[in-house]
Amino acid sequence: MAGDGTAGSAAERARALMRKAALARAIERDGYLDLLGDAEPESTGLAQDLMRTRFVPAIYERYWRPALARIVKGLTGPGMDEELRIARLMLGLGTGDQVLDVACGPGNFSRAFARAVGPAGLVVGLDASATMLARGAEELRRSGIANLALVRGDATDLPFRARSFDGVACFAALHLFADPLAALDEMTRVLRSGGRIALMTSVRRAPAAGPLKPLVERASGMRLFEPGEIVAALEERGYARIRQRLAGMVQFVGARRG
C-alpha cells in the first residue's frame, strides 16, 4: 500500500469508476475519499446517529456489531463468521471482481472481500459516517490490503457510473436508510448485468408486532421490512435467482441482476 494512507492505486481505480460530478467534489482525507464534505445524508434516528459518533466506530467491529446482531438474529442465528460466509457465497466472489460494499462501516466485510477478489480485483467500501471511515482507514493501514478504497458518500446517490461492479453488498444497513428503495435502485444501477447483490436487513416475523411497528421504527430509526417486501422489490427490478434466509428479525437475501 502506498504511504499516503489512501490505499494507493485502489483510490485511483475507484476514481476511475466515478461520474464526473462526483469526481469534481472528491476530497482526499486521511485514508478515504470524501464526497460529502459538510453535508450529511438525512438521519432516520438514534440508530443512525450513533454510527456517526466516535464511540461506536471504536467498538463496532469487535463488540457493537456482533452483540447487536446476536440480539436480532437470536441465539441460533449465524455468527459474524457465518454472516461473512453467506455474503461471499451470495456474491459468488471470484478473482478480479469489482465489488461495492454499501454502508461498509469500518470495513470489516470490505477487507474480507478484498482478500477474496485478489490484487486484480477491487473493493470499494462506501459509508456516510466520517468517524466510521476514519476507523476503517486505520484498520486498512494495519492490514496492508492494497485493493480496497474507502469512500464517504450517500447510498441513495451513489457516485459511480452505471454497471461498474460485479457485486454489491449491503449488510445490516438498508433498514437504516431514509429511503431504502432509492438505495436499492442505486445499487441496481451500478451493478453489471449478471452481477450479484447480497443484502442483510430487518424483517418483521411476529404478527403481534404489527400495531407496534410504527412505534418501534420511530423510536429506533430502523425500518422493519415485511417478510416478502425485499424479495418483491428485487423482482420488480429485474433480479432472478432470488434466495432468502430468515434468522430471528433478520433476513439474508441474494440475487442475480438480469
N, C-alpha and C positions, 0 to 999 in steps of 0.2 A: 504494500500500500504506500502511496506517496505520503511524504511527510507533512503535507499541508492539512491533513485531517479531513479531506473531503472525499475520501475513498478513491483518490487518484482518478484513473480513467473511467471508473464507474460513474462519476458525476458528469463527465463529458459525454458518456454514452447515454445517460439519462437525458441530458440536454438535447441530444440529437433526436429524441423521441417527442420533444415538446412542441406545442404550437407556438407560432411567432409571438402571439400576445403574451403567453406565459413566459417565454424567454426574456421579453422586454422588462419584466418585473422581477426576475430571479436575482436574489442576492445571496452570496455565499456567506453562511455563518460558520461557526466552528464545528464543522463536520456534517453540515446538511445545507441544502438549497432552500431558501425561504421565498415562497411566492405570495405570502400573505402580509408580511410586514406588520403594521399595527392593526390590521384588520383581523377579526375573529369570526369564524362561522357561528351562526346562531346556536346558542346553548339550549338544550332541551331540559336542563335542570341540574339537580345536585350531582347525579352520577357523572355527567359530562364535565361539570365544573371541577370535580375532584381530580380528573385526569389532567387538568391544566395547572394544578398546584405543583410545588416542588416535592412535597412529602410522598404522594402516591407514586410518581415515577421512580423514586428511590427504592421503593419496596415492591413495586408492581410485579416484576418478573419472578422474584423468589417467594414472596408472601401473598401479596394482594390478589393477583390473578388466580393462583392455584386455590386459595381459600374460598374466594367468591365463586369460582367455577364449581367447586365441590358442593357448595350450598345449593346452587341452582340445578346441578346435574344429578344430585342425590348420591348416596354412598356407593351405589353400584354403577354409577356412570363412569365414563372413561376419564382417566387422569390426564395430566398435561402431556406426557409422552405419547399416550394413545391419541390425544387430540392432534398432535403433530403428525402422527402416522396417518390418521384419517385425512388430514389436509393434503398430505403428499400423495396419497392414493387417489383422492378426488381430482387433484390437479394432473396426475399422471406425469410427474416431472421427468424430464429427460435432459441429457447433456446438450447445452447450447440454448435451452429455452429462455425466453424473456418473461419474467413474472412480476406482477404488481401486487403488493401486499397493502391493501387499503386499511387505514386505521391500525398501523403496524405497532403503535406504542413504542417501547424501547427496542423493538426489532428482534425479539426472541424467535419468532417464526421466520422472519426475513433472513436471519443468519443461517438457519437450517435450510431454507430454500436455496440460498446462495451456494451452500456446500453441495446440494443435490444437483444443481444445474452446471456446476463446474466453471472453470475460468472462461470458457467460451460463452457461457450464459450470462444473464444479467438479471438482478433482482432490484426493484425499486420499492422501498418502503415509504409509504405516504401517511402522514398524520397531521392533524391540525394543531396539536399541542407542542409548543416550543420546548416546554420542560421535558416532555416525553422524548423528543428528538435529541435534545442535549444529552440526556441519559443514554439514548441509543447510540449516539456518536462516541461516547466514552467506551461503551461495550464493543463497538465496531473497531475502535483503535486497538483494544486489547486482543481482539480475535485475529487480527491480521487478514481478514477477508477483504479481497480487492475487487470483487464483482458485485458489490452492494452499494447502492446510493440511497440516501435518505432525503426526503423532500417534504417540506411543510406546505400543505395545500388543502383544498376543500374537496371532500369526496363527492359533493354534488356538482362540482365544476372541475373535473379532472383536467390537468394541464397538458395531457398527451394527445397526440394525433390519433385518429381512428385506426383500429386494427393494429395496434402497436405491440400487443402482448399475446403470448401463447397461453398464459394462465393468469387468472385474477382471484385472489383470496381476500376474504373479509371475515375474520373470526372475532366474535364477541364485541361487535360494534354496530351492526346495521340497525339494531333496535335503539341506538342512542342518537341517530341522526334525526334532524328536524324533518327531513323529507327523505325517508329511506328508499322510496320507489324512484325518486330522482337520482339517488346514488346508484341504484341498480341499473337505471338507464345509462348512466355514465360508464359503469363497469362493462356493460354490454357493448357500448360504443367503442371502447378501446381494446376489446377482445377480438382476436382474429377469428375468422370462420373456422370451425372445428376446434377452437380453443376451449379450455375448461374453466369453469367457475367453481369455487368452493366457499361455502358460507357456513358460519355457525352463528346462530342468533336465538332469540327467545321464542317460546311457543306457549300458548295457553292450553294446559292439559285438563284442568279441573272445571267442569261445567259450573260448579257453585261459585267460581270466581268471576263469572260473567258480570253481575251487577257491580262488583268491586273493581273491575278492570280500569275504568276511568280514574278512580281514586288512586289506584296503585301506580298508574302511568304518570299522573300529575305529581305525585309525591316523590317518585324516584327519577323521573325524566327518562324512563325506559319503556318503550313500547312493547306490548305483549301481542305477538302475531297469532292469528288463528291457525289451527293445525294445517290447513291447506292453503293458506294465504301466499306463502313464498313459492310453493310449487306452482300455483296458478299464475303468479307473476312471471315466473320463468317461462312457463308455457306460452304466455301472451307475448313474450319477447323472442320467441322462436327457438327456445332451447329444446334439446332432446336428451334421451338417456338420463332423465332426472331421477336421482336417488335421494331418499330422505331417511334419516335415522333420528329417533326421538330418545332423549335421556332426561328425565325429570322435566324441568321447564326450559330445556334447550333442544334445539334441532340442528342437525348437520344436513346440509343439502348440497349436492354436487350435480353438475350438468355439463353438457357439451353444447356450444353455440352452433346453430345451424348455418 
